[in-house]
Amino acid sequence: MFPLTRIAAVLGMVLATALAQPALAAPAVTPLVTTQWLADHIERKDVVILDIRSPFAKSGKDDYLKGHIPGAVWSEYPGYWRTDRGSVVGVLPSVEKLEAALSEIGVSEDKAVIIVPAGGDSSEFGAAARIYWTFKYLGHDAVAILDGGHKAWTAEKRPLETGNVTPVGDMFIAEPRDSYLVQTSDVAKRLDTSAILVDGRPAEQFAGKDKHSKATRFGRIPGALGLDQAGFYNDADGKLKPQAEIAALVPETLADKSVEIVSYCNTGHWAATNWFVLHELLGYENVSLYDDSMVGWSQDDTLPMASERTTLDDLRAFLGDLFG
């Protein structure tokens, strides 16, 4: 028999060797992954699939239970991904709350996360982009969006499973990138500087003819560039347009890819798509997201607004409310 001292020494060597092994790296991903990539990696323990079908897609948990990509965990949007701060809606929750939520669904630093939207319209894609941006803000780079989402997977008659998948918890520790997020005070300091504010809302809202229900004033941040995020999306196939077409839609004002860009909309939802397109797909180096966006900005009466709204627009709105 081996003496106890020898056994202890061997066990010590085994433990030391195990501890010396580097942590397994998550599989490499690009910002958009194909259905084939997911099919090839679906059995891996270090891939977490998040099915985010939600009211944005006129869908939700019932549809998930009826059929989802095998192994996918349901993660409702906005759910724990967003919260309200006072009268400002849809802002980023605390890092501590996000760490707890992501640990519960099995995310850790050595796992890749694949976000699966429904594959509906540009606004629904914005949910995936906002979750993607959240992971990047938290310092987790191994994250991707399934190109075409659930719609593309089912169109190819790939396998589905029914019922609920109970996630196996893990430990997620964030390393926030502060440069990815700006507050109202930061945006105010950027007025009349070289920074470019990119407004992702529809033209009617950009011009001040319409507004979000939680915004208290019509219009936009002065000097902002209008870039409606819907233009980047092809509703017919449930995907972003090819990258060459996307690049052609970016105005000449943004020719310099090193320029500082602040992406905003109403609540930081559509803005996430513009952030994703500019920063992740087209390689703009310095793009942040303003999650308070127009709802937060408009509620501070000390901050300036620009608008083409007229008295006639106000009269039309009044009569619409009166007789509508």
VOMARKOL-387722 format. One record per residue (C-alpha): residue number from 1; residue in three letters; x, y, z. Coordinates in nm, 3 decimals. Layout:
residues N
TORKOL  nr rest    east   north      up
TORKOL NUM  ALA       X       Y       Z
...
This chain:
residues 324
TORKOL  nr rest    east   north      up
TORKOL   1  MET   0.000   0.000   0.000
TORKOL   2  PHE   0.106   0.357  -0.063
TORKOL   3  PRO   0.193   0.548   0.256
TORKOL   4  LEU  -0.046   0.830   0.343
TORKOL   5  THR   0.227   1.088   0.289
TORKOL   6  ARG   0.276   0.965  -0.070
TORKOL   7  ILE  -0.099   0.970  -0.140
TORKOL   8  ALA  -0.120   1.322  -0.002
TORKOL   9  ALA   0.169   1.434  -0.221
TORKOL  10  VAL   0.012   1.285  -0.535
TORKOL  11  LEU  -0.324   1.445  -0.459
TORKOL  12  GLY  -0.147   1.774  -0.401
TORKOL  13  MET   0.022   1.752  -0.741
TORKOL  14  VAL  -0.308   1.669  -0.913
TORKOL  15  LEU  -0.481   1.963  -0.745
TORKOL  16  ALA  -0.198   2.200  -0.830
TORKOL  17  THR  -0.204   2.088  -1.194
TORKOL  18  ALA  -0.581   2.137  -1.213
TORKOL  19  LEU  -0.559   2.482  -1.064
TORKOL  20  ALA  -0.281   2.576  -1.302
TORKOL  21  GLN  -0.494   2.496  -1.608
TORKOL  22  PRO  -0.629   2.810  -1.774
TORKOL  23  ALA  -1.005   2.855  -1.777
TORKOL  24  LEU  -1.167   2.728  -2.093
TORKOL  25  ALA  -1.242   3.011  -2.331
TORKOL  26  ALA  -1.592   3.058  -2.465
TORKOL  27  PRO  -1.630   2.967  -2.833
TORKOL  28  ALA  -1.545   3.256  -3.065
TORKOL  29  VAL  -1.845   3.442  -3.200
TORKOL  30  THR  -1.913   3.727  -3.437
TORKOL  31  PRO  -2.182   3.989  -3.360
TORKOL  32  LEU  -2.425   3.799  -3.584
TORKOL  33  VAL  -2.408   3.420  -3.600
TORKOL  34  THR  -2.583   3.200  -3.856
TORKOL  35  THR  -2.830   2.923  -3.789
TORKOL  36  GLN  -2.563   2.679  -3.908
TORKOL  37  TRP  -2.314   2.810  -3.653
TORKOL  38  LEU  -2.570   2.760  -3.377
TORKOL  39  ALA  -2.659   2.412  -3.502
TORKOL  40  ASP  -2.289   2.320  -3.498
TORKOL  41  HIS  -2.244   2.444  -3.139
TORKOL  42  ILE  -2.583   2.367  -2.986
TORKOL  43  GLU  -2.462   2.069  -2.781
TORKOL  44  ARG  -2.181   2.261  -2.611
TORKOL  45  LYS  -2.207   2.323  -2.238
TORKOL  46  ASP  -2.037   2.661  -2.279
TORKOL  47  VAL  -2.309   2.806  -2.503
TORKOL  48  VAL  -2.612   2.972  -2.344
TORKOL  49  ILE  -2.906   3.031  -2.579
TORKOL  50  LEU  -3.150   3.305  -2.477
TORKOL  51  ASP  -3.493   3.306  -2.639
TORKOL  52  ILE  -3.615   3.663  -2.593
TORKOL  53  ARG  -3.950   3.648  -2.770
TORKOL  54  SER  -4.170   3.895  -2.587
TORKOL  55  PRO  -4.453   4.148  -2.629
TORKOL  56  PHE  -4.225   4.339  -2.867
TORKOL  57  ALA  -4.266   4.045  -3.102
TORKOL  58  LYS  -4.635   4.001  -3.015
TORKOL  59  SER  -4.516   3.681  -2.855
TORKOL  60  GLY  -4.396   3.553  -2.521
TORKOL  61  LYS  -4.365   3.255  -2.288
TORKOL  62  ASP  -4.659   3.064  -2.438
TORKOL  63  ASP  -4.497   3.060  -2.781
TORKOL  64  TYR  -4.165   2.963  -2.624
TORKOL  65  LEU  -4.328   2.666  -2.449
TORKOL  66  LYS  -4.488   2.553  -2.775
TORKOL  67  GLY  -4.155   2.536  -2.951
TORKOL  68  HIS  -3.803   2.677  -2.912
TORKOL  69  ILE  -3.447   2.601  -3.015
TORKOL  70  PRO  -3.333   2.297  -2.814
TORKOL  71  GLY  -3.174   2.403  -2.487
TORKOL  72  ALA  -3.281   2.767  -2.515
TORKOL  73  VAL  -3.367   2.946  -2.192
TORKOL  74  TRP  -3.654   3.194  -2.201
TORKOL  75  SER  -3.555   3.547  -2.104
TORKOL  76  GLU  -3.834   3.801  -2.127
TORKOL  77  TYR  -3.760   4.149  -2.258
TORKOL  78  PRO  -3.767   4.403  -2.106
TORKOL  79  GLY  -3.797   4.188  -1.791
TORKOL  80  TYR  -3.485   4.225  -1.577
TORKOL  81  TRP  -3.294   4.385  -1.866
TORKOL  82  ARG  -3.443   4.731  -1.803
TORKOL  83  THR  -3.597   4.927  -1.517
TORKOL  84  ASP  -3.751   5.266  -1.437
TORKOL  85  ARG  -3.572   5.544  -1.256
TORKOL  86  GLY  -3.829   5.792  -1.130
TORKOL  87  SER  -4.029   5.907  -1.430
TORKOL  88  VAL  -3.765   5.789  -1.679
TORKOL  89  VAL  -3.848   5.446  -1.821
TORKOL  90  GLY  -3.638   5.164  -1.961
TORKOL  91  VAL  -3.297   5.249  -1.817
TORKOL  92  LEU  -3.017   5.009  -1.730
TORKOL  93  PRO  -3.065   4.832  -1.394
TORKOL  94  SER  -2.786   4.827  -1.137
TORKOL  95  VAL  -2.485   4.611  -1.215
TORKOL  96  GLU  -2.556   4.406  -0.901
TORKOL  97  LYS  -2.909   4.320  -1.017
TORKOL  98  LEU  -2.786   4.224  -1.361
TORKOL  99  GLU  -2.509   4.008  -1.215
TORKOL 100  ALA  -2.766   3.821  -1.006
TORKOL 101  ALA  -3.008   3.775  -1.299
TORKOL 102  LEU  -2.742   3.656  -1.541
TORKOL 103  SER  -2.592   3.418  -1.285
TORKOL 104  GLU  -2.938   3.268  -1.238
TORKOL 105  ILE  -2.975   3.192  -1.610
TORKOL 106  GLY  -2.635   3.027  -1.624
TORKOL 107  VAL  -2.409   3.295  -1.772
TORKOL 108  SER  -2.042   3.311  -1.678
TORKOL 109  GLU  -1.726   3.455  -1.830
TORKOL 110  ASP  -1.633   3.129  -2.003
TORKOL 111  LYS  -1.963   3.087  -2.188
TORKOL 112  ALA  -2.087   3.233  -2.514
TORKOL 113  VAL  -2.438   3.381  -2.514
TORKOL 114  ILE  -2.653   3.360  -2.826
TORKOL 115  ILE  -2.954   3.594  -2.827
TORKOL 116  VAL  -3.253   3.469  -3.025
TORKOL 117  PRO  -3.513   3.731  -3.121
TORKOL 118  ALA  -3.834   3.636  -3.296
TORKOL 119  GLY  -3.714   3.770  -3.632
TORKOL 120  GLY  -4.004   4.012  -3.668
TORKOL 121  ASP  -3.942   4.381  -3.730
TORKOL 122  SER  -3.675   4.639  -3.657
TORKOL 123  SER  -3.822   4.738  -3.321
TORKOL 124  GLU  -3.819   4.376  -3.210
TORKOL 125  PHE  -3.458   4.342  -3.326
TORKOL 126  GLY  -3.388   4.640  -3.103
TORKOL 127  ALA  -3.462   4.418  -2.802
TORKOL 128  ALA  -3.182   4.183  -2.908
TORKOL 129  ALA  -2.949   4.476  -2.973
TORKOL 130  ARG  -3.025   4.627  -2.632
TORKOL 131  ILE  -2.950   4.295  -2.456
TORKOL 132  TYR  -2.634   4.256  -2.666
TORKOL 133  TRP  -2.522   4.608  -2.569
TORKOL 134  THR  -2.592   4.527  -2.203
TORKOL 135  PHE  -2.359   4.227  -2.217
TORKOL 136  LYS  -2.090   4.437  -2.383
TORKOL 137  TYR  -2.134   4.714  -2.125
TORKOL 138  LEU  -2.094   4.452  -1.850
TORKOL 139  GLY  -1.766   4.341  -2.006
TORKOL 140  HIS  -1.885   4.013  -2.159
TORKOL 141  ASP  -1.760   3.990  -2.517
TORKOL 142  ALA  -1.870   3.636  -2.602
TORKOL 143  VAL  -2.218   3.738  -2.712
TORKOL 144  ALA  -2.396   3.725  -3.048
TORKOL 145  ILE  -2.740   3.766  -3.205
TORKOL 146  LEU  -2.881   3.482  -3.414
TORKOL 147  ASP  -2.916   3.630  -3.761
TORKOL 148  GLY  -3.284   3.603  -3.853
TORKOL 149  GLY  -3.375   3.478  -3.506
TORKOL 150  HIS  -3.635   3.212  -3.437
TORKOL 151  LYS  -3.798   3.283  -3.775
TORKOL 152  ALA  -3.485   3.181  -3.968
TORKOL 153  TRP  -3.436   2.868  -3.757
TORKOL 154  THR  -3.790   2.743  -3.815
TORKOL 155  ALA  -3.788   2.840  -4.184
TORKOL 156  GLU  -3.504   2.594  -4.230
TORKOL 157  LYS  -3.708   2.325  -4.050
TORKOL 158  ARG  -3.443   2.284  -3.783
TORKOL 159  PRO  -3.536   2.095  -3.465
TORKOL 160  LEU  -3.745   2.248  -3.187
TORKOL 161  GLU  -3.830   2.130  -2.839
TORKOL 162  THR  -4.134   2.208  -2.628
TORKOL 163  GLY  -4.177   2.285  -2.261
TORKOL 164  ASN  -3.958   2.483  -2.026
TORKOL 165  VAL  -3.581   2.467  -1.990
TORKOL 166  THR  -3.469   2.525  -1.633
TORKOL 167  PRO  -3.134   2.703  -1.642
TORKOL 168  VAL  -2.839   2.574  -1.444
TORKOL 169  GLY  -2.707   2.868  -1.246
TORKOL 170  ASP  -2.348   2.987  -1.264
TORKOL 171  MET  -2.148   3.288  -1.145
TORKOL 172  PHE  -2.141   3.603  -1.359
TORKOL 173  ILE  -1.914   3.886  -1.246
TORKOL 174  ALA  -1.933   4.210  -1.444
TORKOL 175  GLU  -1.645   4.434  -1.543
TORKOL 176  PRO  -1.840   4.740  -1.665
TORKOL 177  ARG  -1.712   4.953  -1.950
TORKOL 178  ASP  -1.813   5.302  -1.842
TORKOL 179  SER  -1.743   5.446  -2.188
TORKOL 180  TYR  -2.036   5.250  -2.334
TORKOL 181  LEU  -2.299   5.443  -2.133
TORKOL 182  VAL  -2.359   5.816  -2.093
TORKOL 183  GLN  -2.592   6.010  -1.865
TORKOL 184  THR  -2.791   6.327  -1.934
TORKOL 185  SER  -2.521   6.548  -1.783
TORKOL 186  ASP  -2.262   6.386  -2.011
TORKOL 187  VAL  -2.473   6.453  -2.319
TORKOL 188  ALA  -2.531   6.817  -2.217
TORKOL 189  LYS  -2.153   6.865  -2.201
TORKOL 190  ARG  -2.120   6.736  -2.556
TORKOL 191  LEU  -2.344   7.002  -2.711
TORKOL 192  ASP  -2.149   7.228  -2.948
TORKOL 193  THR  -1.851   6.991  -2.950
TORKOL 194  SER  -1.718   6.759  -3.219
TORKOL 195  ALA  -1.927   6.473  -3.079
TORKOL 196  ILE  -2.216   6.364  -3.301
TORKOL 197  LEU  -2.552   6.281  -3.144
TORKOL 198  VAL  -2.733   6.018  -3.353
TORKOL 199  ASP  -3.112   6.007  -3.310
TORKOL 200  GLY  -3.255   5.666  -3.401
TORKOL 201  ARG  -3.626   5.764  -3.396
TORKOL 202  PRO  -3.865   5.794  -3.692
TORKOL 203  ALA  -3.856   6.121  -3.887
TORKOL 204  GLU  -4.187   6.244  -3.739
TORKOL 205  GLN  -4.048   6.224  -3.388
TORKOL 206  PHE  -3.712   6.370  -3.488
TORKOL 207  ALA  -3.891   6.672  -3.638
TORKOL 208  GLY  -4.113   6.718  -3.333
TORKOL 209  LYS  -4.437   6.628  -3.508
TORKOL 210  ASP  -4.486   6.331  -3.276
TORKOL 211  LYS  -4.331   6.205  -2.952
TORKOL 212  HIS  -4.310   5.919  -2.703
TORKOL 213  SER  -4.592   5.922  -2.447
TORKOL 214  LYS  -4.342   5.966  -2.160
TORKOL 215  ALA  -4.156   6.254  -2.323
TORKOL 216  THR  -4.275   6.593  -2.199
TORKOL 217  ARG  -4.159   6.800  -2.497
TORKOL 218  PHE  -4.152   6.755  -2.875
TORKOL 219  GLY  -3.833   6.759  -3.076
TORKOL 220  ARG  -3.473   6.645  -3.053
TORKOL 221  ILE  -3.145   6.730  -2.891
TORKOL 222  PRO  -3.002   7.034  -3.075
TORKOL 223  GLY  -2.747   6.943  -3.340
TORKOL 224  ALA  -2.851   6.577  -3.354
TORKOL 225  LEU  -2.830   6.374  -3.673
TORKOL 226  GLY  -3.142   6.176  -3.764
TORKOL 227  LEU  -3.072   5.813  -3.850
TORKOL 228  ASP  -3.389   5.604  -3.824
TORKOL 229  GLN  -3.273   5.258  -3.720
TORKOL 230  ALA  -3.559   5.093  -3.911
TORKOL 231  GLY  -3.374   5.161  -4.236
TORKOL 232  PHE  -3.111   4.901  -4.149
TORKOL 233  TYR  -3.364   4.618  -4.121
TORKOL 234  ASN  -3.536   4.400  -4.380
TORKOL 235  ASP  -3.878   4.305  -4.241
TORKOL 236  ALA  -3.937   4.048  -4.516
TORKOL 237  ASP  -3.666   3.809  -4.402
TORKOL 238  GLY  -3.639   3.924  -4.042
TORKOL 239  LYS  -3.273   4.024  -4.069
TORKOL 240  LEU  -3.053   4.326  -4.086
TORKOL 241  LYS  -2.970   4.420  -4.443
TORKOL 242  PRO  -2.636   4.306  -4.592
TORKOL 243  GLN  -2.344   4.499  -4.452
TORKOL 244  ALA  -2.267   4.678  -4.779
TORKOL 245  GLU  -2.624   4.812  -4.791
TORKOL 246  ILE  -2.603   4.915  -4.427
TORKOL 247  ALA  -2.279   5.103  -4.485
TORKOL 248  ALA  -2.437   5.288  -4.779
TORKOL 249  LEU  -2.718   5.413  -4.552
TORKOL 250  VAL  -2.478   5.589  -4.314
TORKOL 251  PRO  -2.459   5.961  -4.399
TORKOL 252  GLU  -2.138   6.129  -4.503
TORKOL 253  THR  -2.142   6.320  -4.173
TORKOL 254  LEU  -2.023   5.995  -4.013
TORKOL 255  ALA  -1.741   5.930  -4.259
TORKOL 256  ASP  -1.478   5.949  -3.983
TORKOL 257  LYS  -1.497   5.622  -3.788
TORKOL 258  SER  -1.298   5.768  -3.498
TORKOL 259  VAL  -1.549   6.046  -3.427
TORKOL 260  GLU  -1.728   6.035  -3.092
TORKOL 261  ILE  -2.091   5.924  -3.135
TORKOL 262  VAL  -2.373   5.921  -2.881
TORKOL 263  SER  -2.665   5.701  -2.987
TORKOL 264  TYR  -3.008   5.790  -2.847
TORKOL 265  CYS  -3.380   5.753  -2.920
TORKOL 266  ASN  -3.671   5.766  -2.673
TORKOL 267  THR  -3.561   5.515  -2.410
TORKOL 268  GLY  -3.241   5.361  -2.544
TORKOL 269  HIS  -3.413   5.078  -2.733
TORKOL 270  TRP  -3.392   5.185  -3.098
TORKOL 271  ALA  -3.062   5.351  -3.010
TORKOL 272  ALA  -2.921   5.006  -2.933
TORKOL 273  THR  -2.970   4.902  -3.296
TORKOL 274  ASN  -2.779   5.206  -3.420
TORKOL 275  TRP  -2.508   5.135  -3.161
TORKOL 276  PHE  -2.489   4.773  -3.278
TORKOL 277  VAL  -2.471   4.866  -3.646
TORKOL 278  LEU  -2.215   5.144  -3.604
TORKOL 279  HIS  -1.990   4.998  -3.336
TORKOL 280  GLU  -2.014   4.623  -3.390
TORKOL 281  LEU  -2.075   4.585  -3.764
TORKOL 282  LEU  -1.917   4.894  -3.921
TORKOL 283  GLY  -1.628   4.940  -3.680
TORKOL 284  TYR  -1.688   5.290  -3.542
TORKOL 285  GLU  -1.448   5.316  -3.252
TORKOL 286  ASN  -1.617   5.549  -3.004
TORKOL 287  VAL  -1.993   5.495  -2.976
TORKOL 288  SER  -2.183   5.522  -2.649
TORKOL 289  LEU  -2.551   5.476  -2.569
TORKOL 290  TYR  -2.767   5.731  -2.386
TORKOL 291  ASP  -3.033   5.520  -2.218
TORKOL 292  ASP  -3.235   5.806  -2.064
TORKOL 293  SER  -3.263   5.934  -2.420
TORKOL 294  MET  -3.542   6.173  -2.521
TORKOL 295  VAL  -3.772   6.076  -2.233
TORKOL 296  GLY  -3.507   6.176  -1.981
TORKOL 297  TRP  -3.380   6.477  -2.175
TORKOL 298  SER  -3.727   6.625  -2.235
TORKOL 299  GLN  -3.821   6.608  -1.868
TORKOL 300  ASP  -3.547   6.854  -1.772
TORKOL 301  ASP  -3.682   7.193  -1.877
TORKOL 302  THR  -3.339   7.354  -1.841
TORKOL 303  LEU  -3.212   7.155  -2.139
TORKOL 304  PRO  -3.257   7.288  -2.494
TORKOL 305  MET  -3.470   7.127  -2.764
TORKOL 306  ALA  -3.481   7.169  -3.141
TORKOL 307  SER  -3.804   7.116  -3.332
TORKOL 308  GLU  -3.998   7.195  -3.648
TORKOL 309  ARG  -4.326   7.172  -3.462
TORKOL 310  THR  -4.571   7.456  -3.536
TORKOL 311  THR  -4.879   7.603  -3.374
TORKOL 312  LEU  -5.083   7.426  -3.640
TORKOL 313  ASP  -4.939   7.093  -3.521
TORKOL 314  ASP  -5.045   7.178  -3.166
TORKOL 315  LEU  -5.395   7.267  -3.287
TORKOL 316  ARG  -5.426   6.942  -3.480
TORKOL 317  ALA  -5.317   6.744  -3.175
TORKOL 318  PHE  -5.565   6.929  -2.954
TORKOL 319  LEU  -5.852   6.861  -3.194
TORKOL 320  GLY  -5.744   6.500  -3.228
TORKOL 321  ASP  -5.757   6.456  -2.852
TORKOL 322  LEU  -6.089   6.640  -2.834
TORKOL 323  PHE  -6.269   6.446  -3.105
TORKOL 324  GLY  -6.059   6.132  -3.132
